[in-house]
Each structure stands twice: as structure tokens, then as C-alpha cells.
């Protein structure tokens, strides 16, 4: 993850935590206050994501845990 993506992620989380609507302008304002210079398109991309997806769902979404084939077959390579 790039510094730009990480900065926008944290900015969006700050706005979400404070119940403030997540907009490109507000993300850019937070990044400017943090003295973080990023490409101008990043805040807009994150704001569009926040419009389309529920941030809480993104936060709470746990990665899928894949089981190995050994576990599925009931024995391991060195059993």
C-alpha cells in the first residue's frame, strides 16, 4: 500500500469515526493538515468508495481463511 493510499485510508476512518460525511475535500483537508502531499486523484477515489460501500462493513470484513488440502483430506504430508 502506498503512502497516498494509507493516508486516504486513515483520513476516511477519522471522518467515519467522527460521523462526518466522507468527501474528497474533507479527505484532502485532513491530509493537508497532516502535511502529507499526495496525488490529487486519491481523495476522490476514496470518497467514491465511501459512497458505494458501507465503511463499517469494510472494517469488520475479515479475510477468508483458506483451509489447506491436508486439512481437507484428514492427514498431513508427514503423518
TORZAKOL-212365 format. One line per field, with one value per residue (C-alpha): residue in three letters; x, y, z. Coordinates in steps of 0.25 Angstrom, whole numbers, plus 5000, padded with zeros to 4 digits. Example, Ala and Ser with C-alpha at 12.3 -4.5 7.8 and 13.67 -1.06 7.14 Angstrom:
% TORZAKOL-212365
rest: c(ALA:SER)
px: c(5049:5055)
py: c(4982:4996)
pz: c(5031:5029)
***
This chain:
% TORZAKOL-212365
rest: c(UNK:UNK:UNK:UNK:UNK:UNK:UNK:UNK:UNK:UNK:UNK:UNK:UNK:UNK:UNK:UNK:UNK:UNK:UNK:UNK:UNK:UNK:UNK:UNK:UNK:UNK:UNK:UNK:UNK:UNK:UNK:UNK:UNK:UNK:UNK:UNK:UNK:UNK:UNK:UNK:UNK:UNK:UNK:UNK:UNK:UNK:UNK:UNK:UNK:UNK:UNK:UNK:UNK:UNK:UNK:UNK:UNK:UNK:UNK:UNK:UNK:UNK:UNK:UNK:UNK:UNK:UNK:UNK:UNK:UNK:UNK:UNK:UNK:UNK:UNK:UNK:UNK:UNK:UNK)
px: c(5000:5006:5007:4996:4986:4990:4988:4974:4970:4973:4966:4954:4954:4956:4944:4935:4939:4934:4921:4926:4922:4934:4937:4949:4950:4950:4960:4969:4967:4972:4984:4988:4987:4996:5006:5004:5005:4999:4994:4981:4972:4974:4963:4953:4955:4953:4941:4935:4938:4931:4919:4917:4922:4918:4931:4927:4925:4939:4945:4938:4941:4950:4959:4954:4962:4966:4968:4980:4977:4984:4973:4962:4968:4969:4984:4997:5009:5018:5007)
py: c(5000:5014:5025:5032:5020:5019:5034:5034:5021:5028:5041:5033:5025:5038:5044:5032:5031:5045:5043:5053:5050:5045:5055:5057:5071:5066:5055:5065:5075:5065:5061:5075:5077:5065:5071:5059:5062:5052:5051:5059:5047:5039:5047:5046:5031:5028:5037:5029:5016:5022:5026:5012:5003:5003:5007:4998:4986:4989:4990:4978:4969:4958:4952:4938:4927:4917:4902:4895:4882:4874:4878:4875:4860:4858:4855:4863:4861:4855:4848)
pz: c(5000:4996:5006:4998:5000:5014:5017:5010:5018:5031:5027:5023:5036:5044:5037:5039:5054:5056:5048:5037:5023:5015:5003:4995:5000:5015:5012:5005:5017:5027:5018:5017:5032:5033:5024:5014:5000:4990:4976:4975:4970:4982:4991:4980:4979:4994:4994:4983:4990:5003:4995:4989:5001:5016:5023:5035:5026:5021:5035:5040:5028:5032:5021:5017:5024:5013:5018:5013:5005:5016:5026:5016:5014:5029:5028:5026:5018:5029:5037)
***
